[in-house]
């Protein structure tokens, strides 16, 4: 999604910083975090998110396993899009462990990869001892990732706005 598309989606008004000092989520912050993802690895993208949201200390942020599992298809698509190699199941599970401190089981990840391949969203390349995945249908992959992002952002902004009432 280009930065111009930010204005086509409904978005919450910028809030005051949270109690933890986190910055308000603004279109400028979203553009700063997004940067140029095509030129970055998953680690560089997560580092940029941590720097923008947690004053450079995003390394200690753990994500609930249920949240990762709920958005597993979209996370797998994002990781595959950010990687030129290591897009096999084991490499993707290692990425999730490194980035989110979540270790989904092969019995969770591989069926999702197979379904995305069967839906023609991913293309599978059979190598000697493994299968590598690549985005096959960029439009569908973009829609899935973008829809998940807006759903999570909406919930996050709602929770952020409710902090003062807690």
PERA-V715203 format. One record per residue. N is the residue number from 1. PSI is psi in whole degrees, 0 to 359 (999 if undefined). Layout:
N/PSI + N/PSI
//
This chain:
1/127 + 2/162 + 3/334 + 4/329 + 5/346 + 6/326 + 7/348 + 8/349 + 9/144 + 10/139 + 11/154 + 12/157 + 13/149 + 14/135 + 15/166 + 16/157 + 17/149 + 18/172 + 19/331 + 20/4 + 21/5 + 22/147 + 23/155 + 24/148 + 25/112 + 26/164 + 27/325 + 28/319 + 29/318 + 30/318 + 31/320 + 32/315 + 33/318 + 34/316 + 35/223 + 36/80 + 37/331 + 38/339 + 39/11 + 40/156 + 41/166 + 42/322 + 43/319 + 44/322 + 45/314 + 46/323 + 47/319 + 48/320 + 49/313 + 50/319 + 51/320 + 52/320 + 53/329 + 54/29 + 55/42 + 56/1 + 57/46 + 58/357 + 59/334 + 60/8 + 61/121 + 62/147 + 63/137 + 64/134 + 65/323 + 66/325 + 67/319 + 68/315 + 69/320 + 70/325 + 71/28 + 72/315 + 73/312 + 74/322 + 75/317 + 76/316 + 77/317 + 78/316 + 79/318 + 80/319 + 81/327 + 82/347 + 83/141 + 84/335 + 85/185 + 86/32 + 87/27 + 88/166 + 89/315 + 90/316 + 91/322 + 92/322 + 93/324 + 94/320 + 95/315 + 96/324 + 97/318 + 98/314 + 99/319 + 100/358 + 101/39 + 102/135 + 103/83 + 104/151 + 105/156 + 106/328 + 107/347 + 108/317 + 109/311 + 110/319 + 111/325 + 112/318 + 113/318 + 114/320 + 115/317 + 116/326 + 117/315 + 118/328 + 119/359 + 120/18 + 121/325 + 122/154 + 123/134 + 124/134 + 125/113 + 126/119 + 127/184 + 128/308 + 129/8 + 130/175 + 131/132 + 132/148 + 133/149 + 134/156 + 135/127 + 136/318 + 137/92 + 138/324 + 139/312 + 140/317 + 141/316 + 142/315 + 143/316 + 144/313 + 145/316 + 146/317 + 147/316 + 148/318 + 149/315 + 150/325 + 151/313 + 152/321 + 153/319 + 154/313 + 155/316 + 156/317 + 157/322 + 158/311 + 159/319 + 160/316 + 161/332 + 162/354 + 163/320 + 164/336 + 165/346 + 166/999
//
